[in-house]
Amino acid sequence: MKLKSLNLALVLCLYSKSYFAQSQTDLTIDLSTQNKIIATLQTQKDLKITKYNSQLIEINLGAKTLFASIDGRYIFAGAIIDTHSKTNIVELREKQNRKIKLSNLPKDMQLNFPATVKNQHTITLFTDIDCGYCRRFHKQIPELNAKGISVNYIMLPRAGLNSPSFDKTNSVLCSDNPQHNMTLAMNNQFNSNNVCNSNLKQQLALASEFGINSTPTIILPDGSINPGYLTSEQLTQILN
């Protein structure tokens, strides 16, 4: 079966009062329909199929979400607009998925720079030691922390596995004081060669799952993605 992809936003009237007004009855999906979807997306892992409402089937692929027609004939890739609530239900679901995923990450999967006053917001930043704009952002962390903004780093050495950037990042994560040494590394002042079984590969895998391949990329508290560099003032304005 050929996967139907939409380059433009698919506008559907979903006949629901809001994004959350999903059917609470008849949540079973015909087995042949499920098999049809699974066969089409056979290369996908962690596939979860649920009934969204009387017209749509939701397909959860980890951090990514697709929708299909209720008979499974069409799979929609792209924005789907609920004309009642005026919202993109794909974007809303993916924001939810990212937020849940990040909240369940082990603490050692992130390098935390906590707020130095009462915490108001927590952002997640995919960053790279050898990225110029990441270094510029890193210089703002004390200012952000003083404003009550905590920053969680997830490392994304864009040069990939077994690169000098990967090895340097891994060495920082394996050090006794990774927060301090991250600052040194961002200023080309870290020269140690620590070796351990860090979870850097898992951090790269998470970036891939989220579809993130550039740095810096910020994930805001609601799960939305903001690619690119922001000044402290710009970020504060968005958060507030």
MIVOVO-658601 format. One record per residue (C-alpha): residue number from 1; residue in three letters; x, y, z. Coordinates in Angstrom, 2 decimals. Each point is the difference from the previous one (the first is absolute). Layout:
% residues N
   k   r      px      py      pz
 NUM ALA       X       Y       Z
...
***
This chain:
% residues 240
   k   r      px      py      pz
   1 MET    0.00    0.00    0.00
   2 LYS    1.35    3.41   -0.90
   3 LEU    0.32    2.45    2.87
   4 LYS   -1.94    3.19   -0.71
   5 SER    2.03    3.05    1.09
   6 LEU   -1.37    3.50    0.11
   7 ASN    2.33    2.94   -0.50
   8 LEU   -2.68    2.54    0.87
   9 ALA   -1.95    0.10    3.22
  10 LEU   -2.96   -2.35   -0.09
  11 VAL   -3.04    1.84    1.26
  12 LEU   -2.63   -2.31    1.44
  13 CYS   -3.15    0.72    1.90
  14 LEU    0.32   -2.53    2.79
  15 TYR   -3.47    0.50    1.46
  16 SER    1.37    0.30    3.50
  17 LYS   -0.33    2.96    2.33
  18 SER    3.71    0.12    0.68
  19 TYR    3.27   -1.87   -0.39
  20 PHE   -0.67   -1.89    3.21
  21 ALA   -3.60   -0.89   -0.85
  22 GLN    0.84   -3.47   -1.23
  23 SER   -2.53   -2.78   -0.13
  24 GLN   -0.20   -1.93    3.25
  25 THR   -2.00   -2.82   -1.53
  26 ASP    0.65   -2.57   -2.74
  27 LEU    3.78    0.32    0.30
  28 THR    0.65   -3.32   -1.74
  29 ILE    1.59    0.02   -3.43
  30 ASP   -0.69   -2.70   -2.54
  31 LEU    2.90   -2.48   -0.03
  32 SER    0.32    0.10   -3.79
  33 THR    0.32    3.79    0.20
  34 GLN    2.75   -0.29    2.60
  35 ASN    1.84   -2.55   -2.12
  36 LYS   -0.30    2.27   -3.02
  37 ILE    1.65    2.87    1.88
  38 ILE    2.70   -2.22    1.50
  39 ALA    0.82   -1.45   -3.43
  40 THR    0.32    3.48   -1.48
  41 LEU    2.25    1.25    2.81
  42 GLN    1.90   -3.25    0.43
  43 THR    3.34    1.80    0.33
  44 GLN   -1.27    2.00    2.97
  45 LYS    0.70   -1.08    3.59
  46 ASP   -2.07    0.52    3.15
  47 LEU   -3.19    0.30   -2.01
  48 LYS   -3.13    0.71    2.04
  49 ILE   -3.38    0.22   -1.71
  50 THR   -3.03    1.49    1.73
  51 LYS   -3.35    1.38   -1.08
  52 TYR   -0.01    3.82    0.17
  53 ASN   -3.67    0.51   -0.84
  54 SER   -2.62   -1.36   -2.40
  55 GLN    1.97    1.26   -3.01
  56 LEU    3.67   -0.34    0.86
  57 ILE    2.48   -2.54    1.29
  58 GLU    3.03    1.27    1.91
  59 ILE    3.37   -1.64   -0.64
  60 ASN    2.62    0.64    2.66
  61 LEU    3.63   -0.50   -1.03
  62 GLY    1.69    1.04    3.20
  63 ALA    0.42    3.76   -0.25
  64 LYS   -1.62    0.13   -3.44
  65 THR   -3.71   -0.23   -0.78
  66 LEU   -1.85   -0.88   -3.19
  67 PHE   -3.71   -0.32   -0.65
  68 ALA   -1.90   -2.34   -2.29
  69 SER   -3.50   -0.16   -1.39
  70 ILE   -2.29   -2.21    2.05
  71 ASP    0.22   -2.80   -2.57
  72 GLY    3.80    0.19   -0.08
  73 ARG    0.12    0.73   -3.72
  74 TYR    1.64    3.42    0.32
  75 ILE    2.83    1.01    2.30
  76 PHE    0.48    3.73    0.37
  77 ALA    3.49    1.48    0.43
  78 GLY   -0.10    3.66    0.89
  79 ALA   -2.17    2.47    1.87
  80 ILE   -3.64   -0.85    0.68
  81 ILE   -2.16    2.92    1.05
  82 ASP   -3.06   -0.41    2.19
  83 THR   -2.28    2.70   -1.43
  84 HIS   -2.04    0.11    3.22
  85 SER    2.88    0.70    2.40
  86 LYS    2.22    1.64   -2.67
  87 THR    2.92   -2.17    1.13
  88 ASN    2.51   -2.27   -1.71
  89 ILE   -0.70   -3.31    1.73
  90 VAL    3.28   -1.53   -1.21
  91 GLU    2.05    2.80    1.52
  92 LEU   -1.94   -0.15    3.27
  93 ARG    0.47   -3.74    0.33
  94 GLU    3.72    0.14   -0.82
  95 LYS    0.51    2.77    2.55
  96 GLN   -1.70   -2.20    2.58
  97 ASN    2.17   -2.98   -0.98
  98 ARG    3.24    1.99    0.27
  99 LYS   -1.01    1.43    3.37
 100 ILE   -0.79   -3.45    1.38
 101 LYS    3.17   -1.50   -1.44
 102 LEU    2.22    2.69    1.52
 103 SER   -1.72   -0.19    3.39
 104 ASN    0.76   -3.73    0.14
 105 LEU    3.66    0.24   -0.99
 106 PRO    2.52   -1.26    2.56
 107 LYS    1.81    2.87    1.70
 108 ASP    3.34   -1.10   -1.41
 109 MET   -1.34    0.40   -3.53
 110 GLN    0.08    3.77    0.45
 111 LEU    2.61    2.45    1.22
 112 ASN   -1.85    2.35    2.32
 113 PHE    0.80    3.67    0.58
 114 PRO   -2.60    0.85    2.68
 115 ALA   -1.52    3.37    0.74
 116 THR    1.77    1.89    2.77
 117 VAL   -3.27    1.53    1.21
 118 LYS   -3.49   -1.52    0.16
 119 ASN   -0.45   -2.08   -3.13
 120 GLN   -2.54    1.53   -2.38
 121 HIS    0.67   -1.94   -3.20
 122 THR    2.05   -2.96   -1.19
 123 ILE    1.16   -0.27   -3.59
 124 THR    1.82   -2.80   -1.78
 125 LEU    2.80    0.91   -2.38
 126 PHE    1.52   -2.31   -2.61
 127 THR    3.53    1.34   -0.24
 128 ASP    3.44   -0.72   -1.48
 129 ILE    3.34    0.91    1.56
 130 ASP    1.38    1.00   -3.41
 131 CYS   -3.00    2.11   -1.08
 132 GLY    0.68    3.74    0.00
 133 TYR   -3.56    1.05    0.83
 134 CYS   -0.15   -2.66    2.73
 135 ARG    3.04    1.64    1.57
 136 ARG   -1.68    3.39   -0.19
 137 PHE   -3.09   -1.42    1.67
 138 HIS    2.09   -1.67    2.70
 139 LYS    1.41    3.37    1.07
 140 GLN   -3.58    1.06    0.82
 141 ILE   -0.71   -2.85    2.41
 142 PRO    0.98    1.90    3.20
 143 GLU   -2.35    2.81   -1.05
 144 LEU   -2.81   -2.45   -0.77
 145 ASN    0.53   -1.83    3.30
 146 ALA   -0.19    3.32    1.85
 147 LYS   -3.40    0.58   -1.64
 148 GLY   -1.34   -3.30    1.32
 149 ILE    0.54   -1.94   -3.23
 150 SER    1.58   -3.45    0.27
 151 VAL    1.76   -1.39   -3.05
 152 ASN    0.33   -3.73   -0.70
 153 TYR    2.58   -0.92   -2.62
 154 ILE   -0.36   -2.99   -2.28
 155 MET    3.18   -0.42   -1.99
 156 LEU   -0.12   -0.24   -3.77
 157 PRO    3.52   -0.13   -1.49
 158 ARG   -0.98    0.53   -3.63
 159 ALA    3.19   -1.59   -1.32
 160 GLY   -1.43   -3.32    1.16
 161 LEU    1.36   -3.10    1.67
 162 ASN    3.76   -0.52    0.34
 163 SER    0.72    3.60   -0.96
 164 PRO    2.35    2.29    1.98
 165 SER   -3.07    1.99    1.05
 166 PHE   -1.71   -3.17    1.27
 167 ASP    3.10   -1.06    1.93
 168 LYS    0.43    3.45    1.55
 169 THR   -3.66    0.11    1.03
 170 ASN    0.22   -3.48    1.47
 171 SER    3.10    1.03    1.95
 172 VAL   -1.88    2.93    1.53
 173 LEU   -2.94   -2.20    0.98
 174 CYS    2.38   -2.51    1.59
 175 SER    1.78    2.64    2.08
 176 ASP   -0.52    0.62    3.72
 177 ASN   -1.59    3.41   -0.60
 178 PRO   -1.67   -0.04   -3.42
 179 GLN   -1.76    3.35    0.44
 180 HIS    3.26    1.81    0.72
 181 ASN    1.87   -1.90   -2.69
 182 MET   -2.73    0.68   -2.55
 183 THR    0.67    3.69    0.49
 184 LEU    3.72   -0.63   -0.49
 185 ALA   -0.69   -2.02   -3.14
 186 MET   -2.23    2.73   -1.41
 187 ASN    3.03    2.30    0.35
 188 ASN    2.53   -2.47   -1.47
 189 GLN    1.58   -0.42    3.43
 190 PHE   -0.77   -3.65    0.72
 191 ASN    2.78   -2.43   -0.91
 192 SER   -0.64   -3.08    2.13
 193 ASN   -0.65   -3.39   -1.53
 194 ASN   -2.45   -1.72    2.32
 195 VAL   -1.50   -3.27   -1.14
 196 CYS   -3.16   -1.66    1.32
 197 ASN   -3.23   -1.53   -1.19
 198 SER   -2.04    3.20   -0.12
 199 ASN   -3.43    0.15   -1.58
 200 LEU    1.09    2.33   -2.80
 201 LYS   -1.16   -2.48   -2.65
 202 GLN   -3.46    0.01    1.58
 203 GLN   -0.03    3.79   -0.12
 204 LEU    0.78   -0.13   -3.72
 205 ALA   -2.79   -2.54   -0.44
 206 LEU   -2.44    2.29    1.82
 207 ALA    0.88    2.88   -2.32
 208 SER   -0.69   -2.28   -2.97
 209 GLU   -3.33   -1.09    1.52
 210 PHE   -1.02    3.64    0.37
 211 GLY    1.13    0.79   -3.55
 212 ILE    2.64    2.43    1.27
 213 ASN    3.21    0.24   -2.03
 214 SER    1.19    3.55    0.62
 215 THR    1.28    1.91    3.00
 216 PRO   -0.92    1.88    2.02
 217 THR   -3.59   -1.24    0.13
 218 ILE   -2.18    0.93    2.95
 219 ILE   -2.96   -1.99    1.27
 220 LEU   -2.27    2.27    2.01
 221 PRO   -1.90   -1.13    3.12
 222 ASP   -3.15   -0.77   -2.03
 223 GLY    1.94   -2.35   -2.29
 224 SER    0.19    2.35   -2.99
 225 ILE    3.25    0.25   -1.97
 226 ASN    1.87    3.23   -0.65
 227 PRO    2.94   -0.61   -2.35
 228 GLY    2.89    2.43   -0.02
 229 TYR    1.67    2.48    2.31
 230 LEU   -1.96    2.31    2.28
 231 THR    1.31    2.77    2.18
 232 SER   -0.83   -0.06    3.69
 233 GLU   -2.50    2.81   -0.55
 234 GLN   -1.72   -1.79   -2.89
 235 LEU   -0.29   -3.25    1.93
 236 THR   -1.29    1.74    3.11
 237 GLN   -2.66    1.76   -2.06
 238 ILE   -1.15   -3.30   -1.52
 239 LEU   -0.17   -1.72    3.37
 240 ASN   -1.88    2.82    1.69
***
